[in-house]
Amino acid sequence: MVAVLQETRSPMPSSPSTKASSKPLAFVDSLPLSPTDCVGVVGAGVMGRTFLKAWLDKGLVTKKQLWATAKTPTTCQRVSEQLGITAVTVPSKAPLAKTKVILVCVKPYQLEGVMASLRKVGVKPSTLIISVVAGKNLDFLQAQLEENTPVIRAMPNTPAVVGQGMSVICPGDAATEDHLAIARTLFGSVGQCLQLDEHHFDAVTGLCGSGPAYMYLIMEALADGGVRVGLPRDVALAIVTQTVLGAAAMVQQSGRHPAALRDDVTTPAGCTIAGLLTLEDGKIRSVLARAVEEATKTAKGLG
Ligand SMILES: NC(=O)c1ccc[n+]([C@@H]2O[C@H](COP(=O)([O-])OP(=O)(O)OC[C@H]3O[C@@H](n4cnc5c(N)ncnc54)[C@H](OP(=O)(O)O)[C@@H]3O)[C@@H](O)[C@H]2O)c1
């Protein structure tokens, strides 16, 4: 906690590194904020509310320090009631002046308008702007803001809702290591966080953003298999769910390659090799890999 505080107030901010590692970034469980500093979320939809709730639950900010915006008064009212924070359609000048970080969580087509309204209300050029908006790159974000405003682009995925998200972050030129530490804390509160260069972002969208949907389809198909061989659907789904969770934990905790773990459970002339060969007959490997390729191509077209 103290280390981050000291780094953030350093008069000579260090440049962000351009490392791209598969090792999740260390989670720092506090933010370098004074009690009067604020954090805002522009776009309190599915993603925005996930972050707001996680930050409050983890004690990263107090209700007083948080504010949010949404397009409609109905959403604002819901957010205020559910989370006990200020939620308005347009951020007012007073909290904006005290705001150190703004997380932008609107749809891609809404981004330009939202940035224009932030400029109009007078967002400070020292405020860190983090965007999770798919397909909108750092150049685009930077062009919407005053020069040298620190910007970070991020891509989380929906398991963030249950604290098991995978997020990738990438700093703009004006973002420092201290800003990255803040982003790491904010995204680490909803799962794991990696830092990658921006040229990987379309691939990240195709794998990380869309990945949960691929897994849901695979889980559904496996449960169908269970039903086909006589299991009640709820039992089949419960088995699939725990099996997927368990297999993921084995890969994560053992650090071994999935192929090695698969070999461990593949008895000669046994049931597993019979099932595996059937999957290979259906070209499962190339089908899944091509799904990521196609989603990545589509992501390239979003900007
Ligand atoms: N969901 C995912 O899996 C996922 C993953 C990674 C990244 N993302 C990105 O996250 C962004 C948000 O996705 P989402 O699923 O959270 O969308 P969402 O549920 O539709 O939320 C968007 C929110 O933005 C608000 N909004 C619209 N215009 C606004 C304005 N002018 N000022 C303030 N708020 C405004 C909307 O308010 P109202 O509710 O009043 O309409 C809504 O609450 C998207 O760009 C998406 O690419 C999503």
The ligand as an ORCA input file, in Angstrom:
! r2SCAN-3c Opt
* xyz 0 1
  N     -19.809     -7.224    -21.581
  C     -18.617     -7.733    -21.898
  O     -18.368     -8.931    -21.924
  C     -17.485     -6.817    -22.236
  C     -16.180     -7.291    -22.143
  C     -15.143     -6.407    -22.424
  C     -15.404     -5.114    -22.809
  N     -16.692     -4.715    -22.916
  C     -16.947     -3.354    -23.358
  O     -17.563     -2.677    -22.309
  C     -18.398     -1.664    -22.843
  C     -19.716     -1.693    -22.104
  O     -20.300     -2.952    -22.253
  P     -21.533     -3.369    -21.361
  O     -21.810     -4.789    -21.674
  O     -21.298     -2.982    -19.936
  O     -22.669     -2.437    -22.004
  P     -24.055     -1.926    -21.363
  O     -24.525     -2.876    -20.317
  O     -24.954     -1.575    -22.490
  O     -23.627     -0.580    -20.611
  C     -23.398      0.632    -21.268
  C     -23.763      1.721    -20.292
  O     -23.397      2.973    -20.857
  C     -24.384      3.917    -20.464
  N     -24.339      5.075    -21.371
  C     -24.703      5.174    -22.669
  N     -24.523      6.417    -23.135
  C     -24.055      7.147    -22.087
  C     -23.707      8.501    -21.910
  N     -23.802      9.395    -22.890
  N     -23.260      8.908    -20.683
  C     -23.151      8.023    -19.673
  N     -23.487      6.716    -19.773
  C     -23.929      6.285    -20.961
  C     -25.674      3.153    -20.577
  O     -26.687      3.816    -19.820
  P     -28.227      3.287    -19.800
  O     -28.203      2.032    -18.981
  O     -28.946      4.372    -19.115
  O     -28.614      3.068    -21.227
  C     -25.268      1.804    -19.975
  O     -25.456      1.798    -18.587
  C     -18.534     -1.929    -24.338
  O     -17.789     -0.973    -25.071
  C     -17.908     -3.280    -24.539
  O     -17.185     -3.327    -25.739
  C     -17.742     -5.512    -22.609
*
